[in-house]
Amino acid sequence: MSNVQEAVEAAASHLHPPGSFEPDEHPVPTGREEVWRFTPLKRLQNLHKDIPLDGQDYTVDVQAAPEITAESVAADHPAKGSSGYVPTDRVSARAWQAADKVFLVTIPKETVAAEPTVITLRGSGTKTAAAGHLVVQAGPFSESTVVLLHEGSATFADNIEVVLAEGARLTLVSVQDWDDDAVHHTHHHAVVGRDASLKHAAVSFGGDLVRMNASVAYDGPGGEVEMLGLYFADAGQHLEHRLFVDHNAPHTRSDVLYKGALQGKGAHTVWIGNVMIRKAAEGIETFETNRNLVLTDGCQADSVPNLEIETGEIVGAGHASATGRFDDEQLFYLQSRGVPEDEARRLVVHGFFADIVRRVGVPEIERRLLESVEDELAKNVGLPPATPVGAAG
């Protein structure tokens, strides 16, 4: 039995309930459940209930690296389910059942891709809901980058599976740059093979409501995972990121760093981080960090890091979370040297995000992220800094 199968059959984390492919085995959430209490269910457009997921109001554009195969295959293709993922909520189970095809990206063994593979999903309306399914399979000792761009208007639910074979190195970047009316519920699940390395970057700027779940398990010792996140919520936006790292194999590593900024009345961000260290996971090392910068009054940032440890034979494990306003000393330092107040605030925000942007490691995306941060700041020029609101954990 593989480590992935053992993880599926093992006792579930209290923040990661048992899975099922059958939607009806997942009760319709009420908002009182621990895993749903932060999500404004009324704004999910009934994705969590029974809205049909048969819409086709979107297009997919693919720019694949020459060495990589990107194709649409039948929904019963054996690649579907190859990560060992079993849906843990009703929306993901409904999307699993409703997706009528699978988009499969294959990186052959020992391939070193010369350029990123970019997949752009562009929605054209929110009246009908749609479901999607993507599988990325990285062959042994391959090296590649896959970028997922989400644009336009849509009501969309999807599952993304990522499978790294032994020694594979993969960077996966997902950018949620939707229009203001979009609703997106997504679950990314990765299984990391022996001595493989995954960099997963989640970026959320657009959409009315975005809820992203990202989970990782290991299929052998020596695997490494770096999970990066960057989000910027405006007035009325709800951006939610929920992470689960399952250290189910010995001598594995994980490093989680998410940073977010909020501005405008009703802006709400949620970050839930959970790391499970199972009895078999001796010699592992993990750390998770979340930082939030509140730019105006009327925002709420919820941040809840968690560690569940079943063995003491580990190298290190920890977590940190903080929510705050502008650093007065930084602003004073810049203004005392003649930098105007608005420009000083911009510099502070750019500095806040700079380290995580650099760690993405994809120059084209890094430039896009810095431009997006500047666009977000332009929406609230001149508004005063605020007292932090809504920090939890």
C-alpha positions in Angstrom: 0.0 0.0 0.0 1.4 3.4 -1.0 1.8 6.4 1.4 -1.0 8.1 -0.5 -3.4 5.3 0.1 -2.4 5.1 3.8 -3.0 8.8 4.2 -6.5 8.4 2.7 -7.3 5.6 5.1 -5.7 7.2 8.2 -7.6 9.2 10.8 -8.7 12.5 9.5 -7.5 15.9 10.7 -10.2 17.8 12.6 -9.9 20.5 9.9 -9.8 18.0 7.0 -12.9 15.7 7.3 -13.2 12.3 5.6 -13.7 12.4 1.9 -16.2 11.0 -0.5 -16.8 11.2 -4.3 -20.6 11.2 -3.7 -22.0 14.7 -3.2 -24.9 13.5 -1.1 -22.5 12.1 1.4 -21.4 15.6 2.1 -24.2 17.5 4.0 -25.2 20.9 2.6 -23.2 23.3 4.7 -25.1 25.7 7.0 -22.2 27.9 8.0 -22.0 26.5 11.5 -19.4 23.9 10.6 -15.8 24.6 11.5 -14.7 24.4 7.8 -17.5 26.7 6.6 -17.9 29.2 9.4 -15.9 32.0 7.7 -17.5 31.6 4.2 -20.5 33.7 3.2 -22.6 30.9 1.8 -25.2 33.2 0.3 -22.6 34.5 -2.1 -21.6 31.0 -3.3 -24.4 31.1 -5.9 -25.6 27.8 -4.6 -22.5 25.9 -5.6 -22.8 24.2 -2.2 -26.4 23.2 -2.9 -27.8 22.0 -6.2 -27.1 24.6 -9.0 -26.4 22.7 -12.2 -22.7 22.7 -13.1 -23.1 22.3 -16.8 -22.3 25.8 -18.0 -19.9 26.4 -20.9 -19.5 30.1 -20.6 -15.7 30.1 -20.7 -12.7 29.5 -23.0 -9.4 27.9 -22.4 -6.2 29.1 -24.1 -3.1 27.0 -23.8 0.5 28.0 -24.5 2.4 24.8 -23.8 6.2 24.5 -23.7 7.4 22.4 -26.6 8.5 19.5 -24.4 5.1 19.2 -22.6 1.8 17.7 -23.7 -1.4 19.5 -22.8 -4.7 17.8 -24.0 -8.3 17.3 -23.2 -9.2 13.7 -22.3 -12.3 11.8 -21.3 -13.6 12.2 -17.8 -12.9 8.5 -17.2 -9.2 8.8 -18.1 -7.0 7.0 -15.5 -5.2 10.3 -14.8 -8.3 11.4 -12.9 -7.8 10.4 -9.3 -4.1 9.6 -9.8 -3.2 12.0 -6.9 -5.2 9.9 -4.4 -7.4 12.9 -3.7 -10.9 12.3 -2.4 -13.2 15.4 -2.2 -13.6 16.6 1.4 -16.5 19.0 0.8 -19.8 19.1 -1.1 -18.7 21.6 -3.7 -15.5 19.7 -4.7 -17.5 16.4 -4.8 -20.1 18.1 -7.1 -17.4 19.4 -9.4 -15.7 16.0 -9.5 -19.0 14.4 -10.6 -20.0 17.2 -13.0 -16.7 17.7 -15.0 -17.4 16.1 -18.4 -13.7 16.1 -19.4 -10.2 16.3 -17.9 -7.5 18.6 -19.0 -4.2 16.7 -18.7 -0.7 18.3 -18.6 2.1 15.7 -18.9 5.8 16.5 -18.3 7.8 13.5 -19.6 10.5 11.8 -17.6 13.8 13.8 -17.3 12.3 16.7 -19.3 13.6 20.2 -18.5 11.1 22.6 -19.9 12.7 25.7 -21.5 9.7 27.9 -20.8 6.5 28.0 -18.6 3.3 26.3 -19.8 0.5 28.9 -19.4 -3.2 27.9 -19.3 -5.7 30.8 -19.3 -9.3 30.2 -18.4 -11.5 33.2 -19.4 -15.1 33.3 -18.3 -17.8 35.2 -20.2 -20.7 35.2 -17.7 -22.0 34.2 -14.3 -25.5 33.1 -15.1 -24.6 29.5 -15.5 -22.2 27.5 -13.3 -19.5 25.3 -14.7 -17.1 22.6 -13.4 -13.6 21.8 -14.4 -10.9 19.2 -13.7 -7.1 19.6 -14.3 -4.4 17.0 -13.8 -0.7 17.9 -13.9 1.7 14.9 -14.0 5.4 15.5 -13.6 7.5 12.6 -14.7 10.6 11.3 -12.8 13.4 13.9 -12.5 11.6 16.4 -14.7 11.7 20.2 -14.2 8.9 22.5 -15.3 6.6 25.4 -14.6 2.9 25.6 -15.1 0.9 28.8 -14.8 -2.9 28.9 -14.4 -4.6 32.3 -15.2 -8.2 32.9 -14.3 -9.9 35.9 -15.9 -13.3 37.3 -16.8 -16.7 36.6 -15.2 -17.7 33.1 -14.1 -19.4 30.9 -11.5 -16.9 28.1 -11.4 -16.0 25.0 -9.3 -13.0 22.8 -10.1 -10.5 20.3 -8.8 -6.8 20.3 -9.7 -4.6 17.3 -9.1 -0.8 17.5 -9.2 1.3 14.4 -9.2 5.1 14.6 -8.8 7.1 11.4 -9.5 10.5 10.6 -7.9 12.9 13.5 -8.2 10.5 15.8 -10.1 10.7 19.6 -9.7 7.5 21.6 -10.4 6.4 25.2 -10.0 2.7 25.6 -10.2 1.3 29.2 -10.1 -2.4 29.9 -9.9 -3.6 33.5 -10.4 -7.2 34.4 -9.6 -7.6 37.7 -11.6 -11.3 37.5 -12.1 -13.7 40.3 -12.7 -15.5 41.7 -9.7 -18.6 39.5 -10.1 -16.9 36.1 -10.3 -17.4 33.2 -7.8 -14.7 30.5 -7.8 -14.4 27.5 -5.5 -11.3 25.4 -6.2 -9.4 22.6 -4.6 -5.7 21.9 -5.4 -4.3 18.6 -4.2 -0.7 17.5 -4.8 1.1 14.3 -4.0 4.9 14.7 -3.8 7.1 11.7 -4.6 10.4 10.6 -3.2 13.0 13.4 -3.3 10.6 15.5 -5.4 10.1 19.3 -5.0 6.9 21.3 -5.4 6.6 25.1 -5.4 2.9 26.0 -5.2 2.0 29.7 -5.5 -1.6 30.9 -5.1 -2.4 34.5 -6.0 -5.8 36.1 -5.5 -6.7 39.6 -6.6 -10.1 39.4 -8.4 -13.5 37.9 -7.9 -16.5 38.6 -5.6 -15.8 35.4 -3.7 -12.8 33.1 -4.1 -12.4 30.1 -1.8 -9.2 28.0 -2.5 -8.3 24.8 -0.7 -4.8 23.5 -1.2 -3.7 20.1 0.2 -0.4 18.2 0.0 0.6 14.6 0.8 3.9 12.7 0.3 4.5 9.5 -1.5 7.9 8.8 -0.1 10.7 10.3 2.0 12.7 13.4 1.0 9.9 15.4 -0.6 9.9 19.2 -0.3 7.0 21.6 -0.6 7.0 25.4 -0.7 3.5 26.9 -0.5 3.4 30.6 -1.3 0.3 32.9 -1.3 -0.4 36.5 -2.1 -3.8 38.2 -2.0 -5.2 41.7 -2.0 -8.9 42.2 -1.1 -10.9 45.3 -2.0 -14.2 46.6 -0.7 -16.8 43.8 -0.5 -14.4 41.1 -1.6 -14.1 37.7 0.2 -10.8 35.9 -0.5 -10.4 32.6 1.5 -7.4 30.3 1.4 -7.4 27.0 3.3 -4.2 24.8 3.4 -3.6 21.3 4.6 -0.1 19.8 4.6 -0.2 16.1 5.5 3.3 14.9 6.6 2.6 11.2 6.1 6.2 10.2 5.2 9.5 10.6 7.1 12.2 13.2 6.3 9.9 15.5 4.4 9.8 19.3 4.4 7.2 22.0 4.0 7.5 25.8 4.1 4.2 27.9 4.0 4.2 31.7 3.5 1.1 33.6 2.7 0.8 37.4 2.7 -2.3 39.6 2.2 -3.5 43.2 2.1 -7.0 44.6 2.6 -8.6 47.9 1.8 -12.1 49.2 1.6 -15.3 48.6 3.6 -16.3 44.9 3.8 -13.0 43.5 2.5 -12.6 40.1 4.1 -9.7 37.6 3.9 -9.5 34.2 5.5 -6.4 32.1 5.9 -6.6 28.7 7.6 -3.3 26.8 7.7 -3.1 23.2 9.0 -0.1 20.9 9.2 -0.6 17.3 10.2 2.5 15.4 11.4 1.7 11.7 11.5 3.4 9.0 13.5 5.3 7.8 10.5 6.7 11.3 9.7 9.9 11.2 11.8 12.6 13.7 10.9 10.3 16.2 9.2 10.6 19.9 9.2 7.7 22.4 8.7 6.9 26.0 9.3 3.8 28.1 8.3 3.5 31.8 8.3 0.6 34.2 7.5 0.9 38.0 7.5 -1.9 40.5 6.8 -1.6 44.3 6.2 -4.8 46.3 6.9 -4.8 49.5 4.9 -8.1 51.1 5.7 -10.9 50.9 8.3 -13.8 48.4 7.7 -11.7 45.4 6.8 -11.5 41.9 8.5 -8.6 39.5 8.3 -9.1 36.1 9.9 -5.9 34.0 10.3 -5.8 30.6 12.0 -2.6 28.5 11.9 -2.8 25.0 13.3 -0.3 22.1 14.0 -1.4 18.6 14.7 1.5 16.4 15.9 1.5 12.7 16.5 5.2 12.2 16.9 7.9 14.0 18.8 10.7 12.7 16.6 10.9 15.7 14.3 13.5 18.3 13.3 11.2 21.3 13.8 7.7 22.5 13.5 6.2 25.9 14.1 3.7 28.6 12.9 3.2 32.3 13.1 0.4 34.7 12.3 0.1 38.5 12.5 -2.3 41.2 11.3 -1.5 44.9 11.5 -1.6 48.3 10.0 1.1 50.4 8.4 4.3 50.5 10.3 4.4 54.1 11.6 8.2 54.0 11.9 8.6 53.1 8.3 6.2 55.8 7.2 7.9 58.4 9.4 11.4 57.3 8.1 10.3 57.8 4.5 8.4 61.0 5.0 11.3 62.5 7.0 13.4 62.1 3.8 10.9 64.0 1.7 8.8 61.1 0.4 5.2 62.2 0.1 2.7 60.3 2.3 0.9 58.5 -0.5 4.1 57.4 -2.1 5.5 56.3 1.3 2.5 54.0 1.7 3.0 52.5 -1.7 6.6 51.8 -0.9 5.7 50.1 2.4 3.1 47.9 0.7 5.5 47.0 -2.1 8.1 46.1 0.5 5.6 44.0 2.3 5.0 41.9 -0.8 8.5 42.0 -2.3 10.0 39.0 -0.7 7.2 36.7 -1.6 6.9 38.0 -5.2 10.6 37.2 -5.7 10.1 33.7 -4.4 7.6 32.9 -7.1 10.5 32.5 -9.5 8.7 33.2 -12.8 9.8 36.6 -14.1 6.7 37.2 -16.2 4.4 36.5 -13.3 6.5 38.6 -10.9 6.1 41.6 -13.1 2.3 41.0 -13.4 2.0 40.7 -9.6 3.8 44.0 -9.0 1.6 45.7 -11.5 -1.5 44.3 -9.9 -0.4 45.5 -6.5 0.1 49.0 -7.9 -3.4 48.8 -9.6 -5.0 47.8 -6.3 -3.2 50.7 -4.4 -4.5 53.2 -7.0 -8.1 52.4 -6.0 -7.6 53.9 -2.6 -5.1 56.7 -2.9 -5.1 59.1 0.0 -7.1 56.9 2.5 -5.6 57.0 6.0 -4.1 53.9 7.6 -6.3 52.0 10.0 -6.3 49.9 13.2 -6.1 46.2 12.5 -9.5 44.5 12.6 -10.6 40.9 13.0 -7.3 39.0 13.7 -8.0 35.5 15.0 -5.9 32.6 16.1 
